[in-house]
Amino acid sequence: MKGSALRSLSIMVVALSFVAVTGCTTKDNPDEIRQRTADATETMRRDTKAVVEGVKEGMGRDNKAVDINRASREDPLNLPGITEHEVDRIIAARPFNHAHNLVDRHIVSETEYARIRDRVIAGHSRCFRWAVVEFG
């Protein structure tokens, strides 16, 4: 037991000596450490500013729903993944009873609709309501 304790103590002394030697012999002087810290802080400041600007832009973006029955040709183009061809098909297929008609009428796929479902509505114009009441 005495020999094993002495051996463990020797190993610990050697390990601590190694740590002390490597800790004291680093080539980094305090000025270099300060400079690297300042560089890292500047990079973090710049990155944080970019993130804040991105969040502001995202919050300020006009995310109102697009009424597919009344929208101009440009409005649906702001929806993610909607092409000019799909916009032409939307306009040609008006009026819609509900936004999911985009899928029912094979204008967009279910996957494409999932990306825009929160941003599209199918409001009814007065003429359309009158036609539904009158003829429907």
DSSP file (Angstrom, degrees, kcal/mol; ACC not computed):
  #  RESIDUE AA STRUCTURE BP1 BP2  ACC     N-H-->O    O-->H-N    N-H-->O    O-->H-N    TCO  KAPPA ALPHA  PHI   PSI    X-CA   Y-CA   Z-CA
    1    1 A M     >        0   0    0      0, 0.0     4,-2.3     0, 0.0     5,-0.2   0.000 360.0 360.0 360.0 -40.9    0.0    0.0    0.0
    2    2 A K  H  >  +     0   0    0      1,-0.2     4,-2.0     2,-0.2     5,-0.1   0.902 360.0  48.5 -63.7 -40.5    2.8    2.3    0.9
    3    3 A G  H  > S+     0   0    0      1,-0.2     4,-2.2     2,-0.2    -1,-0.2   0.877 111.1  50.0 -66.2 -39.3    4.5    1.7   -2.5
    4    4 A S  H  > S+     0   0    0      2,-0.2     4,-2.3     1,-0.2    -1,-0.2   0.874 110.8  49.1 -70.0 -36.4    1.3    2.4   -4.4
    5    5 A A  H  X S+     0   0    0     -4,-2.3     4,-2.3     2,-0.2    -2,-0.2   0.894 112.0  49.0 -67.7 -39.5    0.6    5.6   -2.5
    6    6 A L  H  X S+     0   0    0     -4,-2.0     4,-2.2    -5,-0.2    -2,-0.2   0.896 110.9  50.1 -66.1 -39.6    4.2    6.7   -3.2
    7    7 A R  H  X S+     0   0    0     -4,-2.2     4,-2.3     2,-0.2    -2,-0.2   0.917 111.2  48.6 -64.8 -43.2    3.8    5.9   -6.9
    8    8 A S  H  X S+     0   0    0     -4,-2.3     4,-2.3     1,-0.2    -2,-0.2   0.899 111.3  50.4 -62.5 -41.3    0.5    7.8   -7.1
    9    9 A L  H  X S+     0   0    0     -4,-2.3     4,-2.3     2,-0.2    -1,-0.2   0.889 109.6  50.9 -64.5 -39.1    2.1   10.8   -5.4
   10   10 A S  H  X S+     0   0    0     -4,-2.2     4,-2.5     2,-0.2    -2,-0.2   0.916 109.9  49.6 -63.9 -43.2    5.0   10.7   -7.9
   11   11 A I  H  X S+     0   0    0     -4,-2.3     4,-2.6     1,-0.2    -2,-0.2   0.910 111.1  49.6 -62.6 -41.7    2.6   10.6  -10.8
   12   12 A M  H  X S+     0   0    0     -4,-2.3     4,-2.8     2,-0.2     5,-0.2   0.906 110.5  50.0 -65.1 -40.7    0.7   13.6   -9.4
   13   13 A V  H  X S+     0   0    0     -4,-2.3     4,-2.4     2,-0.2    -2,-0.2   0.918 112.2  47.6 -63.9 -43.5    4.0   15.6   -8.9
   14   14 A V  H  X S+     0   0    0     -4,-2.5     4,-2.4     2,-0.2    -2,-0.2   0.922 113.3  48.4 -63.2 -43.7    5.1   14.8  -12.4
   15   15 A A  H  X S+     0   0    0     -4,-2.6     4,-2.3     2,-0.2    -2,-0.2   0.922 112.9  47.0 -63.5 -44.7    1.7   15.8  -13.8
   16   16 A L  H  X S+     0   0    0     -4,-2.8     4,-2.6     1,-0.2    -1,-0.2   0.881 111.4  51.8 -65.3 -37.2    1.6   19.0  -11.8
   17   17 A S  H  X S+     0   0    0     -4,-2.4     4,-2.7    -5,-0.2    -1,-0.2   0.913 109.1  50.5 -64.1 -41.9    5.1   19.9  -12.9
   18   18 A F  H  X S+     0   0    0     -4,-2.4     4,-2.7     2,-0.2     5,-0.2   0.921 111.9  47.2 -61.5 -44.7    4.2   19.3  -16.5
   19   19 A V  H  X S+     0   0    0     -4,-2.3     4,-2.4     2,-0.2    -2,-0.2   0.914 113.3  48.7 -62.6 -43.9    1.2   21.6  -16.2
   20   20 A A  H  X S+     0   0    0     -4,-2.6     4,-1.8     2,-0.2    -2,-0.2   0.907 113.3  46.9 -64.2 -42.1    3.3   24.3  -14.4
   21   21 A V  H  X S+     0   0    0     -4,-2.7     4,-1.4     2,-0.2    -2,-0.2   0.934 115.4  44.1 -67.1 -46.2    6.0   24.1  -17.0
   22   22 A T  H  < S+     0   0    0     -4,-2.7    -2,-0.2     1,-0.2    -1,-0.2   0.862 113.4  52.5 -68.9 -33.0    3.6   24.3  -20.0
   23   23 A G  H  < S+     0   0    0     -4,-2.4     3,-0.5    -5,-0.2    -1,-0.2   0.849 114.2  42.2 -68.5 -33.1    1.6   27.0  -18.3
   24   24 A C  H  < S+     0   0    0     -4,-1.8    -1,-0.2     1,-0.2    -2,-0.2   0.666 111.3  54.8 -87.7 -17.3    4.7   29.1  -17.7
   25   25 A T  S  < S+     0   0    0     -4,-1.4    -1,-0.2    -5,-0.1    -2,-0.2   0.173  71.6 133.0-105.9  19.7    6.3   28.6  -21.1
   26   26 A T        -     0   0    0     -3,-0.5    -3,-0.0     1,-0.1    -4,-0.0  -0.389  56.7-136.3 -66.8 150.2    3.5   29.6  -23.4
   27   27 A K  S    S+     0   0    0      2,-0.1     2,-0.5    -2,-0.0    -1,-0.1   0.536  74.8 103.0 -84.6  -6.7    4.6   31.9  -26.1
   28   28 A D        -     0   0    0      4,-0.1    -2,-0.1     3,-0.0     0, 0.0  -0.650  56.6-160.8 -81.8 124.9    1.6   34.2  -25.7
   29   29 A N    >>  -     0   0    0     -2,-0.5     4,-2.1     1,-0.1     3,-0.5  -0.625  34.9-101.8 -97.1 165.7    2.4   37.4  -23.8
   30   30 A P  H 3> S+     0   0    0      0, 0.0     4,-2.5     0, 0.0     5,-0.2   0.821 121.0  56.3 -58.1 -32.9   -0.3   39.5  -22.2
   31   31 A D  H 3> S+     0   0    0      2,-0.2     4,-2.2     1,-0.2     5,-0.1   0.903 107.8  48.0 -66.7 -39.5   -0.3   42.0  -25.0
   32   32 A E  H <> S+     0   0    0     -3,-0.5     4,-2.6     2,-0.2     5,-0.2   0.904 111.7  50.1 -65.7 -40.6   -1.1   39.3  -27.6
   33   33 A I  H  X S+     0   0    0     -4,-2.1     4,-2.4     2,-0.2    -2,-0.2   0.923 110.9  49.3 -63.1 -44.2   -3.8   37.9  -25.4
   34   34 A R  H  X S+     0   0    0     -4,-2.5     4,-2.5     2,-0.2    -2,-0.2   0.905 111.4  49.8 -61.4 -41.2   -5.4   41.3  -25.0
   35   35 A Q  H  X S+     0   0    0     -4,-2.2     4,-2.6     2,-0.2    -2,-0.2   0.922 111.4  47.5 -65.1 -44.2   -5.2   41.9  -28.8
   36   36 A R  H  X S+     0   0    0     -4,-2.6     4,-2.5     2,-0.2    -1,-0.2   0.890 112.4  50.6 -64.0 -37.8   -6.8   38.5  -29.6
   37   37 A T  H  X S+     0   0    0     -4,-2.4     4,-2.5     2,-0.2    -2,-0.2   0.919 110.8  48.4 -64.6 -43.5   -9.5   39.3  -27.0
   38   38 A A  H  X S+     0   0    0     -4,-2.5     4,-2.4     2,-0.2    -2,-0.2   0.905 112.2  49.4 -63.1 -41.6  -10.1   42.7  -28.6
   39   39 A D  H  X S+     0   0    0     -4,-2.6     4,-2.4     2,-0.2    -2,-0.2   0.924 112.3  47.4 -63.0 -44.4  -10.3   41.1  -32.0
   40   40 A A  H  X S+     0   0    0     -4,-2.5     4,-2.4     1,-0.2    -2,-0.2   0.892 111.5  51.0 -64.8 -38.9  -12.8   38.5  -30.8
   41   41 A T  H  X S+     0   0    0     -4,-2.5     4,-2.4     2,-0.2    -1,-0.2   0.908 110.2  49.3 -64.5 -42.0  -14.9   41.1  -29.1
   42   42 A E  H  X S+     0   0    0     -4,-2.4     4,-2.5     2,-0.2    -2,-0.2   0.906 111.0  49.6 -64.0 -42.3  -15.0   43.2  -32.3
   43   43 A T  H  X S+     0   0    0     -4,-2.4     4,-2.6     1,-0.2    -2,-0.2   0.921 111.9  48.5 -62.3 -43.5  -16.1   40.2  -34.3
   44   44 A M  H  X S+     0   0    0     -4,-2.4     4,-2.5     2,-0.2    -2,-0.2   0.890 110.9  50.9 -63.9 -39.6  -18.8   39.4  -31.8
   45   45 A R  H  X S+     0   0    0     -4,-2.4     4,-2.3     2,-0.2    -2,-0.2   0.930 112.2  46.6 -63.0 -45.5  -20.0   43.0  -31.8
   46   46 A R  H  X S+     0   0    0     -4,-2.5     4,-2.1     2,-0.2    -2,-0.2   0.916 114.0  47.5 -63.3 -44.8  -20.2   43.0  -35.7
   47   47 A D  H  X S+     0   0    0     -4,-2.6     4,-2.2     2,-0.2    -1,-0.2   0.897 111.5  50.7 -64.6 -40.7  -22.0   39.7  -35.8
   48   48 A T  H  X S+     0   0    0     -4,-2.5     4,-2.6     1,-0.2    -1,-0.2   0.908 109.0  51.4 -63.5 -42.0  -24.4   40.8  -33.1
   49   49 A K  H  X S+     0   0    0     -4,-2.3     4,-2.4     1,-0.2    -1,-0.2   0.903 109.5  50.4 -61.7 -41.1  -25.2   44.0  -35.0
   50   50 A A  H  X S+     0   0    0     -4,-2.1     4,-2.1     2,-0.2    -1,-0.2   0.897 110.8  49.0 -64.3 -40.2  -25.8   41.9  -38.2
   51   51 A V  H  X S+     0   0    0     -4,-2.2     4,-2.4     2,-0.2    -2,-0.2   0.927 110.9  49.6 -64.7 -44.6  -28.2   39.6  -36.3
   52   52 A V  H  X S+     0   0    0     -4,-2.6     4,-2.6     1,-0.2    -2,-0.2   0.913 110.8  49.9 -61.8 -42.7  -30.1   42.6  -34.8
   53   53 A E  H  X S+     0   0    0     -4,-2.4     4,-2.6     1,-0.2    -1,-0.2   0.898 110.4  50.9 -62.4 -40.1  -30.4   44.2  -38.2
   54   54 A G  H  X S+     0   0    0     -4,-2.1     4,-2.4     2,-0.2    -2,-0.2   0.901 110.5  48.2 -63.9 -41.1  -31.8   40.9  -39.6
   55   55 A V  H  X S+     0   0    0     -4,-2.4     4,-2.5     2,-0.2     5,-0.2   0.925 111.7  49.9 -65.2 -44.0  -34.3   40.6  -36.9
   56   56 A K  H  X S+     0   0    0     -4,-2.6     4,-2.3     1,-0.2    -2,-0.2   0.927 111.8  48.5 -58.5 -45.4  -35.4   44.3  -37.4
   57   57 A E  H  X S+     0   0    0     -4,-2.6     4,-1.2     1,-0.2    -1,-0.2   0.918 112.2  48.6 -62.4 -43.7  -35.8   43.7  -41.1
   58   58 A G  H  < S+     0   0    0     -4,-2.4    -1,-0.2     1,-0.2    -2,-0.2   0.885 113.5  46.3 -64.4 -38.7  -37.8   40.5  -40.6
   59   59 A M  H  < S+     0   0    0     -4,-2.5    -1,-0.2     1,-0.2    -2,-0.2   0.830 114.2  48.2 -73.3 -30.9  -40.1   42.2  -38.1
   60   60 A G  H  < S+     0   0    0     -4,-2.3    -1,-0.2    -5,-0.2    -2,-0.2   0.635  85.9 110.9 -84.3 -13.1  -40.6   45.2  -40.3
   61   61 A R  S  < S-     0   0    0     -4,-1.2     2,-1.2    -5,-0.2    -3,-0.0  -0.305  81.7-108.8 -63.4 144.2  -41.3   43.2  -43.4
   62   62 A D        +     0   0    0      1,-0.2    -1,-0.1     2,-0.0    -2,-0.1  -0.625  46.3 167.1 -78.6  99.7  -44.9   43.4  -44.6
   63   63 A N        +     0   0    0     -2,-1.2    -1,-0.2    -4,-0.2     3,-0.1   0.010  21.8 141.4-103.8  27.1  -46.2   39.9  -43.8
   64   64 A K        -     0   0    0      1,-0.1     2,-0.1    56,-0.0    -2,-0.0  -0.319  61.5 -93.9 -65.8 154.4  -49.8   40.7  -44.3
   65   65 A A        -     0   0    0     55,-0.1     2,-0.6     1,-0.1    55,-0.3  -0.398  33.8-127.6 -69.5 145.0  -51.9   38.0  -46.0
   66   66 A V  E     -a  120   0A   0     53,-3.6    55,-2.5    -2,-0.1     2,-0.9  -0.843  13.9-139.0 -94.9 124.2  -52.3   38.1  -49.7
   67   67 A D  E >>  -a  121   0A   0     -2,-0.6     4,-2.4    53,-0.2     3,-1.0  -0.746  10.9-160.5 -83.2 108.3  -55.9   38.0  -50.8
   68   68 A I  T 34 S+     0   0    0     53,-2.7    -1,-0.2    -2,-0.9    54,-0.2   0.641  88.0  55.3 -69.9 -12.4  -55.7   35.7  -53.9
   69   69 A N  T 34 S+     0   0    0     52,-0.3    -1,-0.3    54,-0.1    53,-0.1   0.718 124.0  21.3 -87.2 -22.5  -59.1   37.0  -55.1
   70   70 A R  T <4 S+     0   0    0     -3,-1.0    -2,-0.2     2,-0.1    -1,-0.1   0.510  90.4 123.5-121.8  -8.4  -58.1   40.6  -55.1
   71   71 A A     <  -     0   0    0     -4,-2.4    -5,-0.0     1,-0.1     2,-0.0  -0.182  59.1-121.4 -64.2 145.8  -54.3   40.7  -55.3
   72   72 A S        -     0   0    0      1,-0.1     3,-0.1    19,-0.0    -1,-0.1  -0.237  37.5 -97.8 -70.3 173.8  -52.4   42.5  -58.0
   73   73 A R  S    S+     0   0    0      1,-0.2     4,-0.5     2,-0.2    -1,-0.1   0.824 123.0  52.0 -66.2 -29.9  -50.1   40.5  -60.1
   74   74 A E  S >> S+     0   0    0      1,-0.2     3,-0.6     2,-0.1     4,-0.6   0.832  94.4  69.9 -77.6 -32.8  -47.1   41.6  -58.0
   75   75 A D  G >4 S+     0   0    0      1,-0.3     3,-1.6     2,-0.2     4,-0.2   0.912  98.4  46.7 -57.5 -49.6  -48.5   40.7  -54.5
   76   76 A P  G >4 S+     0   0    0      0, 0.0     3,-1.7     0, 0.0    -1,-0.3   0.769  99.4  70.6 -66.3 -21.3  -48.4   36.9  -54.9
   77   77 A L  G <4 S+     0   0    0     -3,-0.6    -2,-0.2    -4,-0.5     4,-0.1   0.723  89.7  63.1 -66.2 -18.2  -44.8   37.1  -56.2
   78   78 A N  G << S+     0   0    0     -3,-1.6    -1,-0.3    -4,-0.6    -3,-0.1   0.560  82.6  99.0 -80.7  -8.3  -43.7   38.1  -52.7
   79   79 A L  S X  S-     0   0    0     -3,-1.7     3,-1.5    -4,-0.2     2,-0.2  -0.567  91.8 -94.7 -78.2 143.2  -44.9   34.8  -51.4
   80   80 A P  T 3  S-     0   0    0      0, 0.0    -1,-0.1     0, 0.0     3,-0.1  -0.379 103.0  -0.5 -63.7 124.8  -42.0   32.2  -50.9
   81   81 A G  T 3  S+     0   0    0      1,-0.2     2,-0.5    -2,-0.2    -4,-0.1   0.420  90.7 135.7  83.5  -0.8  -41.6   30.0  -54.0
   82   82 A I    <   -     0   0    0     -3,-1.5    -1,-0.2    -6,-0.2     2,-0.2  -0.707  38.6-157.2 -86.6 127.1  -44.4   31.4  -56.1
   83   83 A T     >  -     0   0    0     -2,-0.5     4,-2.1    -3,-0.1     5,-0.1  -0.470  30.7-106.7 -97.6 169.3  -43.4   31.9  -59.7
   84   84 A E  H  > S+     0   0    0      1,-0.2     4,-2.4     2,-0.2     5,-0.2   0.874 121.1  56.0 -62.0 -37.2  -44.8   34.2  -62.3
   85   85 A H  H  > S+     0   0    0      1,-0.2     4,-1.9     2,-0.2    -1,-0.2   0.917 107.9  47.4 -61.8 -43.4  -46.4   31.2  -64.0
   86   86 A E  H  > S+     0   0    0      2,-0.2     4,-2.4     1,-0.2    -1,-0.2   0.874 109.5  53.7 -66.7 -36.8  -48.2   30.3  -60.8
   87   87 A V  H  X S+     0   0    0     -4,-2.1     4,-2.6     2,-0.2     5,-0.2   0.927 107.7  50.7 -62.7 -43.6  -49.4   33.9  -60.4
   88   88 A D  H  X S+     0   0    0     -4,-2.4     4,-2.2     1,-0.2    -1,-0.2   0.895 111.2  48.6 -60.3 -39.3  -50.9   33.9  -63.9
   89   89 A R  H  X S+     0   0    0     -4,-1.9     4,-1.5     2,-0.2    -1,-0.2   0.872 109.8  52.1 -68.4 -36.3  -52.7   30.6  -63.0
   90   90 A I  H  < S+     0   0    0     -4,-2.4     4,-0.4     2,-0.2     3,-0.2   0.948 111.7  46.1 -62.6 -48.4  -54.0   32.1  -59.8
   91   91 A I  H >< S+     0   0    0     -4,-2.6     3,-1.0     1,-0.2    -2,-0.2   0.903 112.8  50.0 -63.0 -41.5  -55.4   35.1  -61.6
   92   92 A A  H 3< S+     0   0    0     -4,-2.2    -1,-0.2     1,-0.2    -2,-0.2   0.790 110.0  51.5 -67.8 -27.6  -56.9   33.0  -64.3
   93   93 A A  T 3< S+     0   0    0     -4,-1.5    -1,-0.2    -3,-0.2    -2,-0.2   0.393  91.3 162.7 -93.5   4.0  -58.6   30.7  -61.8
   94   94 A R    <   +     0   0    0     -3,-1.0     2,-0.1    -4,-0.4   -25,-0.1  -0.286  35.6  57.0 -63.3 152.8  -60.3   33.4  -59.7
   95   95 A P        -     0   0    0      0, 0.0     2,-0.4     0, 0.0   -26,-0.1   0.614  64.2-171.1 -85.9 159.5  -62.5   33.5  -57.7
   96   96 A F        -     0   0    0     27,-0.2     3,-0.1     1,-0.1   -27,-0.1  -0.901  21.4-152.4-112.2 141.8  -61.6   31.1  -54.9
   97   97 A N  S    S-     0   0    0     -2,-0.4     2,-0.3     1,-0.3    25,-0.2   0.828  84.6  -2.9 -79.3 -34.7  -63.9   30.0  -52.1
   98   98 A H  S >  S-     0   0    0     23,-0.1     3,-1.8     1,-0.0    -1,-0.3  -0.970  76.9-104.2-153.0 162.5  -60.9   29.4  -49.8
   99   99 A A  T >  S+     0   0    0     -2,-0.3     3,-2.0     1,-0.3     4,-0.3   0.805 112.6  67.9 -63.5 -31.2  -57.2   29.5  -50.0
  100  100 A H  T >> S+     0   0    0      1,-0.3     4,-2.1     2,-0.2     3,-1.4   0.647  77.3  84.6 -67.0 -11.5  -56.8   25.7  -50.2
  101  101 A N  H <> S+     0   0    0     -3,-1.8     4,-2.7     1,-0.3    -1,-0.3   0.765  75.2  72.8 -58.2 -23.3  -58.4   25.9  -53.6
  102  102 A L  H <4>S+     0   0    0     -3,-2.0     5,-2.6    -4,-0.2     6,-1.7   0.879 106.3  34.6 -57.9 -36.8  -54.9   26.6  -54.8
  103  103 A V  H X45S+     0   0    0     -3,-1.4     3,-2.0    -4,-0.3    -2,-0.2   0.893 115.3  55.8 -82.0 -44.6  -54.1   23.0  -54.1
  104  104 A D  H 3<5S+     0   0    0     -4,-2.1    -2,-0.2     1,-0.3    -3,-0.2   0.845 111.6  44.5 -57.3 -34.9  -57.6   21.7  -55.1
  105  105 A R  T 3<5S-     0   0    0     -4,-2.7    -1,-0.3    -5,-0.2    -2,-0.2   0.261 115.0-116.8 -96.0  11.5  -57.3   23.3  -58.5
  106  106 A H  T < 5S+     0   0    0     -3,-2.0    -3,-0.2     2,-0.2     3,-0.1   0.825  77.1 127.3  59.5  37.0  -53.7   22.1  -59.0
  107  107 A I  S   <S+     0   0    0     -5,-2.6     2,-0.3     1,-0.3    -4,-0.2   0.856  80.4  10.3 -86.2 -41.3  -52.2   25.6  -59.1
  108  108 A V  S    S-     0   0    0     -6,-1.7    -1,-0.3   -26,-0.0    -2,-0.2  -0.937  84.8-109.6-131.3 158.0  -49.6   24.8  -56.3
  109  109 A S     >  -     0   0    0     -2,-0.3     4,-2.6    -3,-0.1     5,-0.2  -0.335  33.6-107.1 -78.6 167.1  -48.6   21.5  -54.7
  110  110 A E  H  > S+     0   0    0      1,-0.2     4,-2.0     2,-0.2     5,-0.1   0.869 122.5  53.0 -61.2 -36.8  -49.5   20.7  -51.1
  111  111 A T  H  > S+     0   0    0      2,-0.2     4,-1.1     1,-0.2    -1,-0.2   0.922 110.4  45.9 -65.1 -45.1  -45.8   21.2  -50.2
  112  112 A E  H  > S+     0   0    0      1,-0.2     4,-1.0     2,-0.2     3,-0.5   0.899 111.8  52.5 -64.6 -39.7  -45.8   24.7  -51.8
  113  113 A Y  H >X S+     0   0    0     -4,-2.6     4,-2.0     1,-0.2     3,-0.6   0.876 101.7  59.9 -63.7 -37.4  -49.1   25.5  -50.1
  114  114 A A  H 3< S+     0   0    0     -4,-2.0     4,-0.3     1,-0.2    -1,-0.2   0.842 103.5  52.7 -59.8 -32.8  -47.7   24.5  -46.7
  115  115 A R  H 3< S+     0   0    0     -4,-1.1    -1,-0.2    -3,-0.5    -2,-0.2   0.789 122.5  27.5 -72.4 -27.4  -45.0   27.2  -47.2
  116  116 A I  H XX S+     0   0    0     -4,-1.0     3,-2.8    -3,-0.6     4,-0.5   0.477  85.8 104.8-114.3  -3.7  -47.6   30.0  -47.9
  117  117 A R  G >< S+     0   0    0     -4,-2.0     3,-0.7     1,-0.3    -3,-0.1   0.799  83.1  51.6 -54.4 -33.2  -50.7   28.9  -46.1
  118  118 A D  G 34 S+     0   0    0     -4,-0.3    -1,-0.3     1,-0.2    -2,-0.1   0.561 112.1  48.1 -79.2  -6.7  -50.3   31.5  -43.3
  119  119 A R  G <4 S+     0   0    0     -3,-2.8   -53,-3.6   -54,-0.1     2,-0.4   0.341  99.8  72.2-117.4   5.4  -49.9   34.2  -45.9
  120  120 A V  E <<  +a   66   0A   0     -3,-0.7     2,-0.3    -4,-0.5   -53,-0.2  -0.961  47.6 171.8-126.5 143.1  -52.8   33.7  -48.2
  121  121 A I  E     -a   67   0A   0    -55,-2.5   -53,-2.7    -2,-0.4     2,-0.4  -0.910  28.8-136.7-134.7 165.5  -56.5   34.2  -47.8
  122  122 A A        -     0   0    0     -2,-0.3   -55,-0.1   -55,-0.2     2,-0.0  -0.664  30.6-179.3-124.5  75.9  -59.4   34.1  -50.3
  123  123 A G        -     0   0    0     -2,-0.4     2,-0.5     1,-0.1   -27,-0.2  -0.343  24.1-123.8 -70.1 157.5  -61.5   37.1  -49.4
  124  124 A H        -     0   0    0    -29,-0.1     2,-0.1    -2,-0.0    -1,-0.1  -0.889  14.5-136.5-109.9 132.6  -64.7   37.6  -51.4
  125  125 A S     >  -     0   0    0     -2,-0.5     4,-2.6     1,-0.1     5,-0.2  -0.368  29.5-108.1 -76.8 164.7  -65.4   40.7  -53.4
  126  126 A R  H  > S+     0   0    0      1,-0.2     4,-2.7     2,-0.2     5,-0.2   0.895 120.3  52.6 -60.8 -40.0  -68.9   42.2  -53.2
  127  127 A C  H  > S+     0   0    0      1,-0.2     4,-2.3     2,-0.2    -1,-0.2   0.904 109.7  48.5 -63.3 -40.8  -69.6   41.2  -56.8
  128  128 A F  H  > S+     0   0    0      2,-0.2     4,-2.3     1,-0.2    -2,-0.2   0.922 112.1  48.6 -67.3 -42.8  -68.6   37.6  -56.0
  129  129 A R  H  X S+     0   0    0     -4,-2.6     4,-2.7     1,-0.2     5,-0.2   0.909 111.2  50.7 -62.1 -40.8  -70.8   37.6  -52.8
  130  130 A W  H  X S+     0   0    0     -4,-2.7     4,-3.4     1,-0.2     5,-0.3   0.917 109.7  50.1 -63.2 -41.9  -73.7   39.0  -54.8
  131  131 A A  H  X S+     0   0    0     -4,-2.3     4,-2.9     2,-0.2     5,-0.5   0.893 111.5  48.6 -63.9 -39.1  -73.2   36.3  -57.5
  132  132 A V  H  X S+     0   0    0     -4,-2.3     4,-1.8     3,-0.2    -2,-0.2   0.927 116.6  42.1 -67.2 -43.8  -73.2   33.6  -54.8
  133  133 A V  H  < S+     0   0    0     -4,-2.7    -2,-0.2     2,-0.2    -1,-0.2   0.929 120.6  42.7 -67.2 -45.0  -76.3   34.9  -53.1
  134  134 A E  H  < S+     0   0    0     -4,-3.4    -2,-0.2    -5,-0.2    -3,-0.2   0.908 134.8  14.1 -69.1 -44.0  -78.1   35.6  -56.4
  135  135 A F  H  <        0   0    0     -4,-2.9    -3,-0.2    -5,-0.3    -2,-0.2   0.530 360.0 360.0-112.3  -7.6  -77.2   32.4  -58.2
  136  136 A G     <        0   0    0     -4,-1.8    -3,-0.2    -5,-0.5    -2,-0.1   0.464 360.0 360.0-103.4 360.0  -75.8   30.1  -55.6
